[in-house]
């Protein structure tokens, strides 16, 4: 089994049909953090922000893979 998002426990298909048709899904890995305000060093994390104060979504392609892959 390849270490791809579609085979990872953190990956979920989106509720949005537009995103699903394009092979995109949501990553719920705890290494993707929303607006940490420099509370912790990022090291192996990805921080994502928005500019209106609402939580943003992080989409990945189903064939993307990363070092935080966990088998289903």
Secondary structure, DSSP 8 states (H G I E B T S, - for coil): ----GGGBTTEEE-S-HHHHHTTEEEE--TTEEE--TTSS--TT-EEE--SSSS----EEETT---TT--B-
